[in-house]
Amino acid sequence: MAHDGDRRGRRAGSVLHARFSPKPAIWTGFMLSYISLITAGCFGLMFAASFLVIGRSAWLSLVLGCACLALALGMYAAAQVGQRLAHAQMAELRDLVHDALAELRAEPPAAE
């Protein structure tokens, strides 16, 4: 957004807001997956614990609960690996934007 000046007549510069990340829908999908898997895992483990307390076999609930929690941990680990792999590209993008802005700052203002 470019400004020629503010309400008091002072000169103001341009303001650039940027985010180098995936679309918000992707983050929402990840969070929904985490919440679903963790909730299902906790429910399965609590169900297994209640079966064990009353003396019944709970192997299926225990396996499903642990599997859900393991999937959530696997997703987290994959996200961390992806962030490490993308770090160089993010740095390159950031440097490209900084260089472009530095070139704009170096140009003299246009005559009015």
N, C-alpha and C positions, 0 to 999 in steps of 0.2 A: 504494500500500500504506500503510495507516494504522497507527500504533503508539500505544499509550498510554504506553509507557515501555520502556526496555531492561532487561537482566538486572540492572543495578546500581541500578535504581530511578530513573534519570534520565529526565526527560521528553524525548521525541523527537518530531519533527514527521513530516509525511508526505513521502514521496519519490515523485516523478513522473519516470518515464523515458518519453520520447517521441521518435519519429523522424518527421520530415516528409519522406517519400520514397516512391517506388513500392514495391510488394511485392518481397521478395527474389527471387522467381521471374523478375521482369522483368530485374533486374540480372544474374541468372544467364544468361538468354537473350541479353542483350547481350554478355556476356563470352564465351559459347560462340560467338556469331557472329563476334566479333572474332578469337578464337583460330583458328576454322576458316578465315576469309578470309585472315588473315595467313599461316597455315601453307600454305594452297593457293597463295597468291601467291608465297611464298618457294620452294616446291617447283617451281612453274611457271618462275620465273626461273632457278633452279638447273638445271632440265632444259634450258631454252633455252641457258644458258651452256655446258653440256656439249655440246650439239649444235653450237654455234658453235666450240668448241675442236676438234672433230673435222672441222669444215668442212662441216657439213650445214645445211640451212635449218631455222630454229627459229622462224619467225614466229608459228605458232599457240601455242606454249608461251609465247613472249614476250608476246603479246596477252592470253592468259588470266591469266598472272601479274600483269601490270600492271592488268588489269581487277579482279582480286581485291583487290589493294592499294588501288586507287581506290575500290572499294566500302567497304572498311574505313575509309578516310579520310572518305568521304561519310557513313558512319554516325556517326563521331566528330563531324563538323561538325554534323550534324542534332541530336545529343545536346546539343552546346554551345548551339545556337540554342534548343532546347527549354528548357534550364535558364535561359537569359536571359529567355525569354517567361514562365516560371513563377515568376520571382523575386518579382514583386509579390504573387502569390497566396500564396507561401510566407511572405513577410513578414506578410501579413494574417493568415494562420493562426497564426503564432507570436505576433503581437500579441494575437489573440483569446484564446489560451491564457494568456498572461501577464496579461491583464486579468481573466480568470476566476479565476486564482490569487490575484491581488491582492484581489479581492472576498472570497475565502475567508479570506485572512489578516486582513482588516479585521473580519470577524464575530467577536464574542466567543465564547469556548468555551462549549459547552453545559454546563449544570449536571449534575453526576454524582450 
